[in-house]
Amino acid sequence: MIDAIAFRFQTGTQWMYLPEKYGNWRGVYNRLRMWAADGMWERVFTVLMAQADEEDGLDWVSAWQPGVRHQPTNGRQLSMARKKRFSQGDDVSWQSHGQNVGGSVTRKIDKRTEAAGRTVDASEEEPQYEVRSAKTGKKAVHRPESLTPKKGRDGS
């Protein structure tokens, strides 16, 4: 199923021309729409991006979203409908090793610097946020799309 969906978006082929080895195109299309509607894709990408960020391996921005046509990007543009912004002291949560972690923003990073034991390649266009875990007190750095505001804040 995942291979069929990936094939469709990599090639740009119409659904009805999906190779038979992937099964019935209507079934694949319906499953994609169902997963998009219930938020499954967003949850998967959030976990994968958080894990890659924790491992210091996140150097890309996902421009794919089911059901949404995107203009080609130059690699530096974010394809988010709105960019999340946080301030020092904001309560946030994030995924770490498959678990939801809560804490607060300690600072916004908008230039290349050392933080949380690593080099952070941030800019004013693509800031990152240093956060402190409420449970362990340890610091980490996350991109805004990996953070979720707590207590109903919208992060804007």
N, C-alpha and C positions, 0 to 999 in steps of 0.2 A: 504494500500500500504506500509506504513512504517513498520507495523507489519510483513508483508510478507518478506520484505527486511531484517529486523532484525532477523526473524526466520532463513532465509537462512544462514546468516553469523554466527549466534550463533550455529547452528547445523552442518554447513558444508555440508549439503545435496546438491545433484545436483539439478540444477534448475528444471529439468523435474519431480522431485519427490516432489516438493512443494505441501503441502496439498491443496486440492480443496477449502477449506474455504477461502483461500487467493486470489482466482481467477486464471485466466489463467497464467501459469508461464511465457509464452513469453511476455505477457503484463507487468508483474512485472519486468522482466529482461530488457525489452526495456525502461521502465520508469527509472529504476536505471541508465542505460547507458546514457540516455538523461540528467538526473539531474547531473550526473558526468561530462559529456561533457560541460555543460553550467556553471559549477562552483557552482551550487546550494549547494551541500554538503559542500564545503569549506566555503561558506558564512554562512550556518547554524551553523557549528561547531565553526567558528570564533566568532559569536555572543554569542553562548552558553558558550564558554570558557571565553569570556570577562565578561559576566554577573556573572559567577561563581567566577571569579577572583576578581571582584569588591565586591562581597559578602564574600570574603575570604574563599570560599568553594572549590577552585580548587586544589585538591591534587592528580590528576591523569593525565596521558598522553594518548591521544587517539592513538591507534596503528591501527585503521581501516581506510582504504581508498578504495573506490569502485574500483574494477578492478585491484587491486594490491595485490599480495600474500605476506604475511609477515612472517618472521621467528618469533617464539615465543620470547618475550622479558622478561627480568627479572624485569620489572617495573621501572627501573632507566634509561633504554635506550630510546632515542627518536627515533621515526620512521620517522623522517623528512629526506628528501633526502639531505638537507643541513640545517645547523643551521644558523639562522639569527644572525648577530652580529651588534651591534650598538656602537657608540662612543658618548661621551658627546657633546651636541650641535646638534646632528643629528635631522632633522625634521622628525617626524613620525605622524601617525594617528592610532586610535584604536576605537573600538566600546564601547560605554558606554550607557546603558539604551536605546538601539536600535538606537542610533545616532552616526554618525561618528564624532570623536573629534580629533583635531589637536593640536600639541604641540612639545616639544623638549625633548630629553633625557638629564636628569641632572646628572645621574651617573649610572654606572654598579654596581650591587650588586652580589658578588660572595661568600658570607658567611652569616650565620644566623645573622640577625641584625634587628633593629627597623627602619622602614621607612614609611613615609606617614601614621603615626598613627597606625601601626600594626607590628607584627612580621613577617619578611620575611624569609622563609626557603629556601635560595638559596645556591648554591655551585659553584665551578669553572666549573664542568661538566654541571650544569643546572643553569646558571645565570639568574637574572631578572633585569629589568631596571626601575629606578625611572624616571618618566616623569612629566613634568609640562604642564598643559593645557594652550594653547595660549589664550583661551577665558576667563577662570575664574582665572587662576594663581594657581589653586590647584594642589597638587602633588598626584600621584597615582603610584602603582608599577604593572608592567605587565611582563609576560613571553614573550620571543622574538617572539613566534608564534602568539601572540595577536597583535603585532605591524606591521605596514606596513610603509616602507620607503616612504618619499615624494620626489618630484622633480626628479623621475627617479633613485634614488639610489637603489642599490640592497641589502643593509644591510650587505654585506659581508666584 
